[in-house]
Amino acid sequence: MVTDVMNEARGVELANRDWRLIVGGKRVAPRSGKTFKNYSPVIEDNVCELPDGGADDVAAAVEVGKRAIDKWNQQAPRVRGRYLRELASVLRAHKEELAALDAIDVGNAYTPMLGDVEVGADSLEFMADSAGVLSGEVYNDMTTHLHYTIREPFGVVARIVAFNHPLMFAIQKLGAPLVAGNAVILKPSDFSSLSALRIGELASEVMPEGLVSVLVGKGADLPRSIVRHPEIRRIGFIGSEPTGRAIQREAADVAVKDVSLELGGKNAIIVCNDVDVKAAARGVVKGMNFIGWQSQSCSSTSRLIVHKDIARELMAEVVKVIEEIRIGHPLHAQTQMGTMANLAQFEKTQRYIEKTREAGAEVATGGGRPAGVPTKGLYIEPTVFVNVPRTSAIAFEEVFGPVLSTFEWSDESDVISLANSVQYGLTGSIWTRDVVRAHRFAQQLHAGYIWINDASSHFNGLPFGGYKSSGIGKEESKEEVLSYSQMKSVHLALNI
C-alpha cells in the first residue's frame, strides 16, 4: 500500500516539471511563449503546463533538420541503425519513468506500459536490422547502357500519432524514417504529450543534432502547420478516419505529398462452433485490449460474431475472464486496466453504452463505473452487450472504448457478410480448428491483418495496415522502411 501511494505521488512529480519543445534535439520554449494546461484523467485535474507550439516552431524544426540530413546521409544505413540500437538501450534504461508518465497522462496501467517500452525498443532494433532493404539494384542490358537504382530519403518527414499508445508510438515511429536517412518531426496528441517529450530529450543524448524534433501544441493549428509546410513531403499519421481525410485534403492543398494513414477499425472476431470455448473466451478478451489500453486501440476486435450453438457457453466464459481483470489506479503495480485517456473519450463511450441499451441490447457484464476504484478518475467497466440489433450504431461505428458487441451466426455466408459490412478493414480474428475454413475465412475478410486462433498480437516484420477506411500504407515491416525512401533510376551509357 505504501508503495502504491509513493507511485501515485511519483507520477504527479514526474509530470509537474518544466517541459519544453524538442527542436533538433534541443529543449526550447515555443516561439509564441504560450503554454496550455495538461489534464490528467487519473486525478481529473490539470497536472502540468506544456509548451504550445505553432507554425514558427515547425519552420525551425524543418531548418535544423535540413542542415542535419547531409551529414546523416554520409553514414551507411547499417551505421544509422547503430544509433537506433543505442537509443533502444537508453529508452529501456528509463522504462519505469516513461511508463509512469503514460499512466498519469492518459490512464494506461503502469505495468503494461513497461511492456510498451520493450515493444518500442524492439521495433527500433528491428528497423536497424532492416537497413539492408535500402539497397538498389543493377540492370545490365549487355549492350549500350548500365542501369541501376538507389534509395534516397525524403528529407524532413513528419509522424503525427494518436493518444492511445503514447510512448510506444513515439518510440516506434522514429525508427523507419531515421534508418532511411530522414530527419523526423514527431507530433503526439495534445492529450498525451508527456512521454513523447521525454523520449525526445533522451533521443538527444544519442542522435546527432538536428535529426529529432518533438513538437506539441493544443488544437489543430500545430498539426495543420506541419501538414501544410511545403518542405515536409512525407507524412505518417495514426488516428481517426475523419482526421486522416482532413490531413489528405490539407496536404493536397499545398503540394503533392506522400501520406500514409493508420486509421480506425471496427474489427470482427469470428468464433466457430468447433473451438475450445475457454481458449476462445480468453482470445475474445485479449482481442479487446481491455488490459493496458482500456480498449482504446484501433486493432481491438470489438465485434464478437459467435456461432449460435456455443453463444451462451462462450459468453459465460468471456464474462468470467473479464471479471478477473484488475481495475484500479494506473500507477499501482497490480493494476491491469486504468482510466479512459481523456474526458471526450470517456463521455463518448458512455453515450454509446446508453444508446446501445436504448436500441434493445442486453448487458452481459459491465455498463457502469467499476467497484472499488478511486473516487477520482475516468473509469469505465469492461462492458459486453448481447442480442445487439444489427442496425444499431454500435454494430458499425467505432467506439474506441471498452465495449464489446455480440452477434450470432449459423451460416458461413452470413458471418462473412456481417464481418465485412462496416467501412473499416484493419484487423480480424478467426477461431476454429478447421484449417481449411480458417484460410477460407481469412481470404474472404476485407481486412489487412488477420489472426487465426489468436488476437491482438503484433510481429515485427509482418506488415500492419488496413483496407478501406482503415488507412493507406504498411507499418512494422521493411515496407515501412522503404516507404520513407524514394527510388531513383540512373542510366550510364557504355558506348561513349
C-alpha positions as CSV (number, residue, x, y, z in Angstrom):
1,M,0.0,0.0,0.0
2,V,2.8,2.4,0.9
3,T,4.5,1.6,-2.5
4,D,1.2,2.4,-4.3
5,V,0.9,5.7,-2.6
6,M,4.5,6.5,-3.4
7,N,3.9,5.6,-7.0
8,E,0.9,7.9,-7.2
9,A,3.0,10.8,-5.9
10,R,5.9,9.9,-8.2
11,G,3.6,10.1,-11.3
12,V,2.4,13.6,-10.4
13,E,6.0,14.6,-9.6
14,L,7.4,13.4,-12.9
15,A,4.6,15.2,-14.9
16,N,4.8,18.5,-13.0
17,R,8.1,19.9,-14.3
18,D,9.4,22.5,-16.9
19,W,8.5,21.0,-20.2
20,R,9.9,22.4,-23.5
21,L,9.6,21.6,-27.1
22,I,12.4,19.5,-28.6
23,V,13.7,21.2,-31.8
24,G,16.5,19.2,-33.4
25,G,17.5,17.7,-30.1
26,K,17.5,20.9,-28.1
27,R,14.9,21.9,-25.4
28,V,13.4,25.3,-26.4
29,A,10.4,27.4,-25.5
30,P,7.8,27.9,-28.2
31,R,8.3,31.0,-30.3
32,S,4.9,32.3,-29.1
33,G,5.8,31.9,-25.5
34,K,2.4,30.3,-24.9
35,T,1.5,27.2,-22.8
36,F,-1.5,25.0,-22.3
37,K,-2.8,23.1,-19.3
38,N,-2.3,19.3,-19.4
39,Y,-5.3,17.4,-17.9
40,S,-4.9,14.0,-16.3
41,P,-7.8,11.6,-16.4
42,V,-6.5,9.9,-13.3
43,I,-6.8,12.9,-11.0
44,E,-9.4,14.7,-13.1
45,D,-7.4,17.9,-12.9
46,N,-4.6,19.7,-14.6
47,V,-1.2,18.1,-13.8
48,C,1.2,20.5,-15.6
49,E,1.6,23.1,-18.3
50,L,3.0,22.3,-21.7
51,P,4.5,24.4,-24.4
52,D,2.0,25.4,-27.1
53,G,4.0,25.0,-30.4
54,G,3.0,26.6,-33.7
55,A,4.0,27.4,-37.2
56,D,7.2,29.2,-36.3
57,D,8.4,26.1,-34.3
58,V,7.6,23.9,-37.3
59,A,9.7,26.1,-39.5
60,A,12.6,26.0,-37.0
61,A,12.4,22.2,-36.8
62,V,12.5,21.9,-40.6
63,E,15.5,24.2,-40.9
64,V,17.6,22.3,-38.3
65,G,16.5,19.0,-39.9
66,K,17.6,20.1,-43.3
67,R,21.0,21.1,-42.0
68,A,21.5,17.7,-40.3
69,I,20.5,15.5,-43.3
70,D,23.5,15.8,-45.5
71,K,25.9,14.5,-42.8
72,W,23.4,11.9,-41.7
73,N,23.3,10.5,-45.2
74,Q,27.0,10.2,-45.4
75,Q,26.5,7.3,-42.9
76,A,25.6,4.0,-44.4
77,P,22.1,2.7,-43.4
78,R,23.7,0.0,-41.2
79,V,25.6,2.7,-39.3
80,R,22.4,4.7,-38.9
81,G,21.0,1.5,-37.5
82,R,23.6,1.5,-34.7
83,Y,22.2,4.8,-33.4
84,L,18.8,3.2,-33.2
85,R,20.2,0.3,-31.2
86,E,21.8,2.7,-28.8
87,L,18.6,4.7,-28.5
88,A,16.7,1.5,-27.7
89,S,19.1,0.7,-24.9
90,V,18.7,4.2,-23.4
91,L,14.9,4.0,-23.5
92,R,14.9,0.6,-21.8
93,A,17.0,2.1,-19.0
94,H,14.3,4.7,-18.5
95,K,11.3,2.5,-18.9
96,E,9.9,3.0,-15.3
97,E,9.9,6.8,-15.8
98,L,8.2,6.5,-19.3
99,A,5.6,4.1,-18.0
100,A,4.7,6.3,-15.1
101,L,4.3,9.3,-17.5
102,D,1.8,7.4,-19.6
103,A,0.0,6.3,-16.5
104,I,-0.6,9.8,-15.2
105,D,-1.0,11.4,-18.6
106,V,-3.6,9.0,-20.2
107,G,-4.5,6.5,-17.5
108,N,-2.8,3.5,-19.1
109,A,-1.7,1.0,-16.4
110,Y,1.9,1.2,-15.3
111,T,2.9,-2.4,-15.6
112,P,1.6,-3.0,-19.1
113,M,3.3,0.3,-20.1
114,L,6.7,-1.2,-19.1
115,G,5.9,-3.7,-21.8
116,D,5.2,-0.9,-24.3
117,V,8.7,0.4,-23.8
118,E,10.0,-3.0,-24.7
119,V,7.8,-3.2,-27.8
120,G,9.0,0.2,-28.9
121,A,12.7,-0.7,-28.3
122,D,12.3,-4.0,-30.1
123,S,10.9,-2.1,-33.0
124,L,13.9,0.3,-33.2
125,E,16.2,-2.8,-33.2
126,F,14.1,-4.4,-36.0
127,M,14.4,-1.2,-38.1
128,A,18.1,-1.2,-37.5
129,D,18.2,-4.8,-38.8
130,S,16.2,-3.8,-41.8
131,A,18.7,-1.2,-43.0
132,G,19.8,-3.6,-45.8
133,V,16.5,-3.2,-47.7
134,L,17.6,0.3,-48.6
135,S,19.9,-1.1,-51.3
136,G,19.4,-0.6,-55.0
137,E,19.5,-2.9,-58.0
138,V,21.7,-3.1,-61.1
139,Y,20.2,-3.8,-64.5
140,N,22.7,-4.5,-67.3
141,D,21.2,-4.7,-70.8
142,M,24.6,-6.0,-72.0
143,T,24.7,-3.6,-75.0
144,T,24.6,0.1,-74.6
145,H,23.7,1.0,-71.0
146,L,24.2,0.1,-67.4
147,H,21.1,0.9,-65.3
148,Y,20.9,1.0,-61.5
149,T,18.6,2.2,-58.8
150,I,19.3,3.9,-55.5
151,R,17.2,4.7,-52.4
152,E,17.2,8.3,-51.1
153,P,15.5,9.9,-48.2
154,F,12.7,12.5,-48.4
155,G,14.4,14.9,-46.2
156,V,12.4,16.2,-43.2
157,V,9.4,14.0,-42.5
158,A,6.5,14.1,-40.0
159,R,4.9,11.5,-37.8
160,I,1.7,12.5,-36.2
161,V,0.5,10.0,-33.7
162,A,-2.6,9.2,-31.5
163,F,-3.2,9.4,-27.8
164,N,-3.8,5.7,-27.1
165,H,-0.3,4.2,-27.2
166,P,1.7,7.3,-26.4
167,L,5.2,6.1,-25.5
168,M,5.0,3.0,-27.9
169,F,4.1,5.2,-30.9
170,A,6.6,7.8,-30.0
171,I,9.4,5.2,-30.0
172,Q,8.3,3.0,-32.8
173,K,7.7,5.8,-35.3
174,L,11.2,7.2,-35.1
175,G,12.8,4.0,-36.5
176,A,11.9,3.7,-40.1
177,P,12.4,7.4,-41.1
178,L,15.7,7.7,-39.3
179,V,17.3,4.5,-40.7
180,A,16.1,5.6,-44.2
181,G,18.1,8.8,-43.7
182,N,15.5,11.4,-42.9
183,A,15.1,13.9,-40.1
184,V,11.9,13.5,-38.1
185,I,9.3,15.8,-36.6
186,L,7.2,13.9,-34.1
187,K,3.8,15.3,-33.1
188,P,2.0,13.5,-30.3
189,S,-1.7,14.1,-29.5
190,D,-2.3,17.1,-27.2
191,F,-3.9,14.6,-24.8
192,S,-0.7,12.6,-24.5
193,S,2.4,14.7,-24.9
194,L,4.5,13.8,-21.8
195,S,6.2,10.6,-22.7
196,A,6.9,11.8,-26.3
197,L,8.7,14.9,-24.9
198,R,10.7,12.8,-22.5
199,I,11.6,10.4,-25.4
200,G,12.7,13.4,-27.4
201,E,15.0,14.5,-24.5
202,L,16.5,11.0,-24.3
203,A,17.0,10.8,-28.1
204,S,19.1,14.0,-27.9
205,E,21.6,12.0,-25.8
206,V,22.1,9.6,-28.7
207,M,21.1,11.0,-32.0
208,P,23.1,13.6,-34.0
209,E,21.9,17.2,-33.6
210,G,19.0,18.3,-35.8
211,L,17.5,14.9,-36.6
212,V,14.7,14.5,-34.0
213,S,12.2,17.2,-33.1
214,V,9.1,16.7,-30.8
215,L,6.5,19.4,-31.1
216,V,3.4,19.6,-29.0
217,G,0.5,22.1,-29.0
218,K,-3.2,22.5,-28.3
219,G,-5.7,22.0,-31.0
220,A,-5.4,21.8,-34.8
221,D,-3.1,24.7,-35.5
222,L,0.2,22.9,-35.0
223,P,-0.6,19.7,-36.9
224,R,-2.1,21.9,-39.7
225,S,1.2,23.8,-39.9
226,I,3.1,20.6,-40.1
227,V,0.9,19.1,-42.8
228,R,0.9,22.3,-44.9
229,H,4.7,23.0,-44.6
230,P,5.9,22.9,-48.2
231,E,9.2,21.2,-47.4
232,I,7.6,18.3,-45.4
233,R,6.7,16.0,-48.2
234,R,6.3,12.7,-46.3
235,I,3.7,12.4,-43.6
236,G,2.7,9.4,-41.5
237,F,-0.4,9.7,-39.4
238,I,-2.1,7.5,-36.8
239,G,-5.5,8.5,-35.6
240,S,-9.1,8.8,-36.5
241,E,-10.6,8.4,-40.0
242,P,-12.0,11.9,-40.2
243,T,-8.7,13.4,-39.2
244,G,-6.9,11.2,-41.7
245,R,-9.1,12.5,-44.5
246,A,-8.5,16.1,-43.3
247,I,-4.8,15.6,-43.5
248,Q,-5.1,14.3,-47.0
249,R,-7.1,17.4,-48.0
250,E,-4.7,19.8,-46.3
251,A,-1.6,18.2,-47.8
252,A,-3.1,18.1,-51.3
253,D,-4.0,21.8,-51.0
254,V,-0.3,22.7,-50.7
255,A,1.7,20.1,-52.7
256,V,1.8,16.6,-53.9
257,K,2.8,14.7,-50.8
258,D,3.3,11.1,-49.8
259,V,0.8,10.4,-46.9
260,S,0.3,7.1,-45.1
261,L,-2.6,6.7,-42.7
262,E,-3.3,4.2,-40.0
263,L,-6.9,4.9,-39.0
264,G,-9.8,3.3,-37.1
265,G,-11.3,-0.1,-37.0
266,K,-14.5,-1.9,-36.2
267,N,-12.9,-5.3,-36.2
268,A,-14.6,-8.7,-36.1
269,I,-13.6,-11.7,-34.1
270,I,-15.4,-14.8,-35.5
271,V,-15.8,-17.8,-33.3
272,C,-16.9,-21.1,-34.9
273,N,-18.6,-24.0,-33.0
274,D,-15.6,-26.4,-33.1
275,V,-13.4,-24.3,-30.7
276,D,-12.1,-24.9,-27.2
277,V,-14.5,-22.5,-25.6
278,K,-12.3,-21.4,-22.7
279,A,-9.4,-20.7,-25.1
280,A,-11.6,-18.7,-27.4
281,A,-13.0,-16.7,-24.5
282,R,-9.5,-15.7,-23.5
283,G,-8.9,-14.7,-27.1
284,V,-12.0,-12.6,-27.1
285,V,-10.9,-10.7,-24.0
286,K,-7.3,-10.4,-25.3
287,G,-8.5,-9.0,-28.6
288,M,-10.5,-6.3,-26.9
289,N,-7.3,-4.8,-25.4
290,F,-9.0,-4.1,-22.1
291,I,-5.7,-4.7,-20.3
292,G,-3.3,-1.8,-20.7
293,W,-5.3,0.5,-23.0
294,Q,-8.9,0.2,-21.9
295,S,-9.8,-1.0,-25.5
296,Q,-8.6,2.3,-26.9
297,S,-6.8,0.7,-29.8
298,C,-7.6,0.7,-33.5
299,S,-7.0,-3.0,-33.8
300,S,-9.4,-4.1,-31.0
301,T,-11.8,-6.8,-32.1
302,S,-14.9,-5.1,-30.8
303,R,-17.5,-7.2,-32.7
304,L,-17.8,-10.7,-31.5
305,I,-19.6,-12.9,-34.1
306,V,-20.1,-16.3,-32.5
307,H,-21.8,-19.4,-33.8
308,K,-25.2,-19.7,-32.1
309,D,-24.6,-23.3,-31.0
310,I,-21.9,-22.1,-28.5
311,A,-23.0,-18.5,-27.9
312,R,-24.3,-18.9,-24.4
313,E,-21.4,-21.1,-23.2
314,L,-18.8,-18.7,-24.7
315,M,-20.4,-15.7,-23.2
316,A,-20.4,-17.2,-19.7
317,E,-16.6,-17.8,-20.1
318,V,-16.0,-14.3,-21.5
319,V,-17.7,-12.7,-18.6
320,K,-15.7,-14.9,-16.2
321,V,-12.4,-13.8,-17.8
322,I,-13.4,-10.2,-17.8
323,E,-14.3,-10.2,-14.2
324,E,-10.8,-11.3,-13.3
325,I,-9.3,-8.1,-14.7
326,R,-7.8,-5.9,-12.0
327,I,-9.1,-2.3,-12.5
328,G,-7.7,0.5,-10.4
329,H,-5.3,3.4,-10.1
330,P,-3.0,3.3,-13.2
331,L,0.2,3.8,-11.1
332,H,-0.4,0.8,-8.9
333,A,1.8,-2.1,-10.0
334,Q,-1.0,-4.7,-9.8
335,T,-3.5,-2.7,-11.9
336,Q,-4.2,-4.1,-15.4
337,M,-6.9,-1.6,-16.5
338,G,-6.8,2.1,-15.8
339,T,-8.9,5.1,-16.9
340,M,-10.1,6.4,-20.2
341,A,-7.5,8.7,-21.8
342,N,-9.5,11.9,-21.7
343,L,-12.8,13.3,-20.9
344,A,-14.0,13.4,-24.5
345,Q,-13.4,9.7,-24.9
346,F,-14.9,8.9,-21.6
347,E,-18.2,10.8,-22.4
348,K,-18.3,9.3,-25.9
349,T,-18.0,5.7,-24.6
350,Q,-20.8,6.4,-22.0
351,R,-23.0,7.7,-24.8
352,Y,-22.5,4.5,-26.8
353,I,-23.3,2.4,-23.8
354,E,-26.6,4.3,-23.3
355,K,-27.5,4.3,-27.0
356,T,-26.9,0.6,-27.2
357,R,-29.2,-0.1,-24.2
358,E,-31.9,2.1,-25.8
359,A,-31.5,0.1,-29.0
360,G,-32.6,-3.0,-27.1
361,A,-29.3,-4.8,-26.5
362,E,-28.7,-6.6,-23.2
363,V,-25.8,-6.0,-20.9
364,A,-23.9,-9.3,-20.1
365,T,-21.4,-7.5,-17.8
366,G,-20.3,-4.0,-17.0
367,G,-22.0,-0.9,-18.2
368,G,-21.0,1.4,-15.4
369,R,-18.2,2.5,-13.1
370,P,-16.1,-0.3,-11.6
371,A,-16.4,-1.1,-7.9
372,G,-13.5,-0.3,-5.7
373,V,-11.7,2.3,-7.9
374,P,-10.6,5.6,-6.5
375,T,-13.2,8.4,-6.2
376,K,-11.4,10.4,-8.9
377,G,-10.6,9.0,-12.3
378,L,-12.4,8.4,-15.6
379,Y,-13.1,4.7,-15.1
380,I,-15.5,2.6,-17.2
381,E,-16.1,-1.1,-16.6
382,P,-15.4,-3.6,-19.4
383,T,-18.9,-3.8,-21.0
384,V,-20.3,-6.6,-23.1
385,F,-23.6,-6.4,-25.0
386,V,-25.6,-9.4,-26.3
387,N,-28.5,-9.5,-28.6
388,V,-27.3,-6.4,-30.4
389,P,-29.5,-5.3,-33.3
390,R,-27.5,-5.3,-36.5
391,T,-28.9,-1.9,-37.4
392,S,-27.7,-0.2,-34.1
393,A,-24.9,2.3,-34.2
394,I,-22.6,0.1,-32.2
395,A,-22.8,-2.6,-34.9
396,F,-20.8,-0.4,-37.4
397,E,-19.4,2.6,-35.6
398,E,-16.0,2.6,-33.8
399,V,-16.4,3.3,-30.0
400,F,-12.7,3.3,-29.1
401,G,-13.6,2.2,-25.6
402,P,-14.2,-1.0,-23.5
403,V,-17.4,-2.0,-25.2
404,L,-17.8,-5.4,-26.9
405,S,-20.9,-6.0,-29.0
406,T,-22.0,-9.6,-29.7
407,F,-23.8,-11.1,-32.7
408,E,-24.7,-14.7,-33.5
409,W,-24.4,-16.7,-36.8
410,S,-25.2,-20.1,-38.2
411,D,-24.5,-19.7,-42.0
412,E,-21.0,-19.0,-43.3
413,S,-22.1,-16.6,-46.0
414,D,-23.9,-14.6,-43.3
415,V,-20.9,-14.4,-40.9
416,I,-18.6,-13.1,-43.7
417,S,-21.2,-10.6,-44.9
418,L,-21.6,-9.3,-41.4
419,A,-17.9,-9.1,-40.8
420,N,-17.4,-7.1,-44.0
421,S,-20.4,-4.9,-43.6
422,V,-18.5,-1.9,-42.0
423,Q,-16.5,0.8,-43.7
424,Y,-13.3,-0.3,-41.9
425,G,-10.9,-3.1,-42.6
426,L,-8.0,-3.1,-40.2
427,T,-7.9,-6.4,-38.4
428,G,-9.9,-9.6,-38.0
429,S,-9.7,-12.7,-35.8
430,I,-10.9,-16.2,-36.7
431,W,-11.3,-19.1,-34.1
432,T,-11.7,-22.6,-35.5
433,R,-10.0,-26.0,-35.5
434,D,-10.8,-26.4,-39.2
435,V,-7.7,-25.3,-41.1
436,V,-9.4,-25.1,-44.4
437,R,-12.2,-23.0,-43.1
438,A,-9.7,-20.7,-41.3
439,H,-7.8,-20.0,-44.5
440,R,-11.1,-19.6,-46.5
441,F,-12.4,-17.0,-43.9
442,A,-9.0,-15.2,-43.9
443,Q,-9.2,-14.8,-47.7
444,Q,-12.8,-13.6,-47.5
445,L,-12.4,-11.0,-44.8
446,H,-11.8,-7.5,-46.1
447,A,-9.1,-6.5,-43.6
448,G,-5.3,-6.1,-43.7
449,Y,-4.2,-8.1,-40.6
450,I,-5.8,-11.4,-39.7
451,W,-5.2,-13.6,-36.7
452,I,-6.2,-17.3,-36.6
453,N,-6.7,-18.7,-33.1
454,D,-5.1,-15.5,-31.8
455,A,-5.8,-11.8,-31.4
456,S,-4.1,-8.5,-30.7
457,S,-0.5,-9.9,-31.2
458,H,1.9,-7.9,-33.4
459,F,5.1,-9.3,-35.0
460,N,8.0,-7.2,-36.3
461,G,8.5,-7.9,-39.9
462,L,4.8,-8.6,-40.7
463,P,3.2,-5.6,-42.5
464,F,0.5,-4.0,-40.4
465,G,-2.1,-1.8,-42.1
466,G,-5.7,-1.6,-43.2
467,Y,-8.1,-1.9,-46.1
468,K,-10.9,0.6,-46.9
469,S,-11.3,3.5,-44.4
470,S,-8.7,1.9,-42.1
471,G,-5.9,3.5,-44.0
472,I,-3.1,3.5,-46.6
473,G,0.3,2.0,-46.2
474,K,2.0,-0.6,-44.1
475,E,3.9,-0.3,-40.8
476,E,6.1,-2.6,-38.6
477,S,8.0,-4.1,-41.6
478,K,10.5,-3.5,-44.4
479,E,7.6,-1.9,-46.3
480,E,7.6,0.9,-43.7
481,V,11.3,1.5,-44.1
482,L,11.0,1.6,-47.9
483,S,8.1,4.0,-47.6
484,Y,10.4,6.6,-46.1
485,S,12.7,6.5,-49.1
486,Q,12.4,7.5,-52.7
487,M,13.7,5.4,-55.6
488,K,15.9,7.0,-58.2
489,S,16.9,5.3,-61.5
490,V,20.3,6.1,-63.1
491,H,21.4,5.2,-66.6
492,L,25.0,5.0,-67.7
493,A,25.8,5.0,-71.4
494,L,28.5,2.4,-72.2
495,N,29.3,3.4,-75.8
496,I,30.9,6.8,-75.2
